Amino acid sequence: MTKKTLCFDAQKCVGCYACAVACMDQNDIDVVGDGLMYRHVSHVEEENADEVRIVHVSIACLHCEAAECLDACPSGALRRDIASGAVIVRRELCIGCHACAMACPFGIPRFGRDGTMQKCDACYARTRFGYEPACAEICPTGALSYADVNEAAGSKLSRFGKTLA
């Protein structure tokens, strides 16, 4: 099995929110209910010499190699899937202590009404059967892609916020 990773190309993102909607649909998220969203689209002004432009950024859990949330969890509710590298939550083991949220430098962990942590799992239910994550599959411009780790490393894409080239 080839190891793949989610990649993001900010130059292709138009801020359409298709990725966020696909994520909500895939994970049965009721944005009105809990208001939890695993994928967020932000807009940042970028200023160069004589021009200002808007850059759109789609971000979810970064599934960091050295995941501080994973190390901080006292109950073992977080685990790394060896095949994909995704950090996955076992909500039945979460004790709601918020240690993961305090450890995450990106503010990714969110807590639902039941008090358990919830976050992106890189569409583990899809990727383990060979499908792309919903956000990458739906992206109309190709800003989000699910690429071979080795191919992504040789490109100008960024893997979870880190430039690979």
C-alpha positions in Angstrom: 0.0 0.0 0.0 1.4 3.4 -1.0 1.4 5.9 1.8 -0.6 9.0 0.9 -1.1 12.4 2.4 -3.4 15.4 2.1 -1.8 18.3 0.3 -2.9 21.9 -0.1 -2.0 24.4 -2.9 -3.0 27.9 -1.8 -2.6 29.2 -5.3 -5.4 27.1 -6.5 -7.9 27.7 -3.6 -10.8 30.0 -4.5 -12.4 29.8 -1.0 -15.6 28.1 -2.2 -16.0 26.0 1.0 -16.8 22.8 -1.0 -14.2 21.0 1.1 -15.8 22.1 4.4 -19.3 21.1 3.2 -18.0 17.7 2.0 -16.4 17.2 5.3 -19.6 18.0 7.2 -21.5 15.6 5.0 -19.0 12.8 5.3 -18.9 13.1 9.1 -22.7 13.9 9.6 -21.9 17.2 11.2 -24.9 19.4 12.0 -23.4 22.8 11.9 -26.4 24.3 13.6 -26.3 21.7 16.4 -22.8 21.5 17.9 -21.3 24.0 15.5 -18.2 21.7 15.2 -16.4 21.8 11.9 -13.4 19.7 11.2 -12.3 21.7 8.1 -12.1 25.5 8.1 -11.6 27.9 5.2 -9.8 31.1 6.2 -9.1 34.2 4.2 -5.8 36.1 4.6 -4.7 39.4 3.1 -1.3 39.2 1.5 0.5 42.4 0.7 3.3 42.7 -1.7 5.0 45.9 -2.8 2.1 47.5 -4.6 -0.7 45.0 -4.5 -2.9 43.3 -2.0 -4.6 40.0 -2.6 -6.8 37.6 -0.7 -5.3 34.1 -0.1 -7.7 31.3 0.9 -6.5 28.6 3.2 -8.4 25.3 3.8 -7.2 23.7 7.0 -8.1 20.8 9.3 -6.1 18.6 11.6 -2.5 18.5 10.5 -1.9 14.9 11.7 1.6 16.1 12.7 4.5 13.7 12.7 5.3 14.6 16.3 1.7 15.1 17.4 1.7 16.9 20.7 -2.0 16.0 21.2 -1.2 12.3 20.9 1.5 12.6 23.6 -0.7 14.7 25.9 -3.7 12.3 25.9 -3.8 10.5 29.3 -6.5 8.0 28.3 -5.2 6.6 25.1 -8.1 8.0 23.1 -5.8 9.2 20.4 -3.9 6.8 18.2 -1.9 7.0 15.0 -3.0 4.8 12.1 0.2 3.2 10.9 -0.9 2.8 7.3 -2.1 6.4 6.7 -0.3 8.3 9.5 -3.6 9.9 10.5 -4.2 10.8 14.2 -7.6 9.1 15.0 -9.8 9.7 18.0 -11.5 6.8 19.8 -14.3 8.8 21.4 -15.3 6.0 23.7 -11.9 6.4 25.5 -12.0 10.2 25.7 -12.4 11.5 29.2 -12.9 15.1 28.1 -9.9 16.4 30.0 -8.9 18.9 27.2 -5.2 17.9 27.5 -5.1 17.4 23.7 -6.6 20.8 23.1 -4.1 22.5 25.4 -1.2 20.6 23.7 -2.2 21.3 20.1 -0.4 24.4 18.8 -3.0 24.8 16.0 -6.1 24.7 18.2 -7.6 21.8 16.3 -9.3 19.6 18.9 -13.0 20.5 19.5 -15.4 19.1 22.1 -18.9 18.1 21.3 -22.0 18.3 23.5 -21.1 14.8 24.9 -17.8 16.3 26.1 -15.6 14.1 23.9 -12.9 15.4 21.5 -13.7 15.4 17.8 -11.6 16.3 14.8 -10.6 15.4 11.3 -9.4 11.8 10.9 -8.4 12.3 7.2 -11.6 10.4 6.3 -10.2 7.1 7.7 -13.5 5.4 6.9 -12.9 6.2 3.2 -9.1 6.0 2.8 -8.7 2.6 4.3 -10.8 1.3 1.4 -8.8 3.2 -1.2 -11.1 6.3 -1.6 -9.9 9.9 -1.4 -10.8 12.0 1.6 -14.1 13.8 0.9 -12.5 17.3 0.9 -9.9 16.3 -1.7 -12.4 14.4 -3.9 -14.8 17.4 -4.1 -12.3 20.2 -4.5 -13.2 21.7 -7.9 -9.8 23.4 -8.4 -7.5 20.7 -7.2 -6.2 22.9 -4.3 -6.7 19.9 -2.0 -5.3 16.6 -3.2 -4.5 13.2 -1.8 -1.1 12.4 -3.1 1.7 9.8 -2.7 4.0 11.0 0.1 7.0 10.7 -2.1 5.4 12.5 -5.1 4.2 15.3 -2.7 7.7 15.7 -1.3 9.1 16.5 -4.7 6.4 19.2 -5.5 5.7 22.7 -4.4 2.6 21.5 -2.5 2.4 21.8 1.2 1.7 18.9 3.4 -0.4 20.0 6.4 1.0 23.5 6.3 4.6 22.6 5.6 6.2 23.2 2.3 7.6 20.0 1.0 10.0 21.3 -1.7 
